[in-house]
Amino acid sequence: MKGEEISSSAPLNKDLVDKMVVPGDVILDLSKMTNQTIKLGSGLCQDGDTIRVIKAGRLRFSKPNKYWIENSQKRYIPSAGDTILGIVADCRPDNFLVDIKGPTLAYLPVLAFEGGTRRNIPKFEVGTLLYVRVVKANTGMNPELSCTDAGGKAAEFGPLKGGYMFESSTGLCRMLLGSPACPVLEALGKRLSFEIAVGLNGRVWVNASSPKTIVAIANALMSSESLSGVQQRILVEKLMQSPALS
């Protein structure tokens, strides 16, 4: 594959971004780049002076320097920096074991909360749904989670109460988190009032004032993955005219 030497704020093989790639494809030649830190997401690995694809899918790039492979799969492979939805599977003195829909359980230290000390350890029951951030995801080790952002603040992280959580493909979740705003979410947000938390591990939580609104939104989101932007907006218009929301 041929690349071109361009500014540090854009990918080397810019023609590959948003295109389908397969294992073995080279997306970056590090020998031609200087003074730049590259952040790799799922589906990519460093091989000497190159960044290669190890999982088929669509190459994505976000400024200033993050690359990942987006595909539609049920199994989640943890990556540091991901924001995900986890379910408490066990409670231990020093940490919570959390199901993140990955190969292994992750652990959430009891002090990994804003202002966390031994005197104010949170109490979560098994089954509690949490919005968390992946801190470490090293091969052969259980991923480590946190309920704070990089600055140590709680931000939006923590337990999610009420509402409805459904599982989807990781591709749908990345679409919902995309920028600019996903058409189906943008259209729903203009017509309905609701809360949503989307995890890159293929889990989505929705909350609204009534159960029928929650179900309608969840159905719209689950139906939108294979639709174009125009089709997603049409889907929402049909939803608003349905008896379920009257």
N, C-alpha and C positions, 0 to 999 in steps of 0.2 A: 504494500500500500504506500502511496506517495503522500507525504505531508508537506506543509510549508511552514517556514519560520515566521511567527506572527507575535503580536504583543502578548505579554504575560497574563492578560486578563481574559484571553480566549483560548479555546482548545487548539492543539496543533492540527489535527485532522478535522477541521471545522465542518467539512462536508458530511462527516459521520454522525454528528449530533442530531438526535431525533430520528436516526435511521436504524434499521435492524442490523445487528452485528452477531457474529458467531464466535465460539471459542477459537483462540489463536489469532484473531484480528489484533493488530497493533493500533492503539488509539493515541499514544503519546510517545515521543522520542525524547527522553529526559536529557540526553547529551546535547540537545540543541536549545535547552532552556536554562536560564540562569536566575539565581536569587528568587526562586518561587517555591512555596510549599504547596504540594498537591494533596488534596484530600480524596481518598478513594472510598467509594461506597461498595455495596454488594455487586458481585459479578466481575470485579476487576482485580488484578494483582500485578505486582512489580516483578519483572523478569529482567535482571540486569539493568540496562539503561532504557528499557521500554516498559510501557504499561500495556498489558495484554488482557483480552477478554477471556473469561473462564466460564461464562454462562450466557447462553443465547438470549437475546432480548433487544430492547431499544436503548441506545446510548443517550444518556441525559447529562447535561452540564448546567451548573448554576454558578453565577459569579460569587466570589472571585475565582474559586479554584476547586470546586467539588465536581467529581464525576461518578456516575454509577450506571448500572444496567437495570433498566426497568422491564419487568416481565410479569406475566400473570401466573402466579403459582399459589398454592395453598400453604406450603411450608415456608416459614420465615427463617432467614439466616441473619442473626444479629450483626449489627455494625455499630461501632461507637458513634454517638451523636444522634442516633435514631430516637424519635419520640414514639412510644408504643403504648398499648393498653395491655396490662398484665392482670392476672387473677391470682390472688393469694392462695397458695396451695398448702402452706405449712407455716407455723409461727414458732420461732426459736429464740433463745435469749439474746442472741447478737444480731439476728437478721430474720427476714421473712423470705421464704422460698416462693418464687412467683412463676406461674405458667405464662410464658410469653409466646406460645405457639411455635417454639423453636425445637431444635434437637434435644436440648436439655433445659432443666429448670434454671432460672436466673436467681440471684440473691440480691436482696435489698437490705443493706445495713440499717439497723434501727436508728443510727445517727445521721443517715443520709437525708435529713429534712432540714428546712431552714431553722436555725437556732437549736438544732437537735442536741440534747444532752441526756445523760442517764436519768435525769429527774423527770423528763417529759417525753418518754418513749411512747410513740403512738401505739394504739391498740387496734389491730385489725382482725376481724374474724376470717376464717377460711372462706373463700368465695368472694371476698371484697374485690371490687374492680378498681384498679389504680391507673392513673395516667402518669407514666414515668419516662425517664430518659436513660438510654444505654450509655454507661460510662466506660466500660471495658468489655471487649468481645474478642478475647484471645483464643486461638485454636487450642482445643484440649482442656479448656477451663470453663467453668460456669460463668455466664455473662454477669457483670455487676451493674446494678441499677441505682438511680438516684431520683428523689422527688424534689430536686432543685435544678435551676438552670446553671449555666457555667459560672455565673457570678454568686452562686450560693443562695439565690432567692427562690422562694416557693413558686413564684409566677403562677402558671396554670396547673402545675403538677399536684398530684394527690389523689384522694379517693373520689370516685364519681358516684353520686347517690341518685337513686331513682332512675327513670328513663329506661332505655332498652339498648342492649348491646347485641350486635350481630356480627358474624364472621363473613369475610369475603376474601377475594384474592388480594395479593399485595399490589397488583397492578391497579385495581380499582382505588385502593387507598392512596397510592401515589398520584393518581389522576385527581382525586378530591383535594389533595394538598398542593396541587400544581399552581404555578403562577404564570400568567394572570389567573384570576379566579376561575374555577371550574364552572362551566355554563349551568350545570344542573343545580349546583349550590347557589350560584348567583341568582338564578331565577326563583328558587325556593325562598331565599332570603328576602326577596322583594315582596313576596306574597304571604309568608308565614313567619311567625315568631318561634324560634327554637334554639336549643343549644346543641352543639355537636363537638365530639372529640374523635379525631381520626388517628389511628395508630399505623405506622408503617409495617406492622406485623400482620396486617389483614384483619383488623378489628375496628369496628365503628360503633360509637355510642351516641344515641340521640335522645334528647329530652324536650318535651313540649308540655303545653297546658292540658292536653287531653290525650288519652290513649289512641284515639282514632287518628289524631294528627301525627303522633309518633309513628304509627304503623304505615300511614300514607307516605311519610318522608322516607322511612326505611325502604319501603318497596320501590320508591322512585330512585333512590340511590343504587339499590341492587340491580335495577334494570338499566342503568345508564352506562355501564362499562363499555359496551360495544357500540354505543351510539355516537354520532357526530355532535358537535356543539348545537347545530340547528335542531337535530332530532331530540336532544336533551331538553331544549326549551319547549318544543312541542309537547313532549312528555309531561312537563310541569303544567302547561296550559290545560291539557286533558285532565290531569289530576285535580286541578282547581275546579273543574266543571263536574267532577264526579259526585254522586250522592253521598259518598263516604265523608266528604268535608262540608256538606251542606247543613 
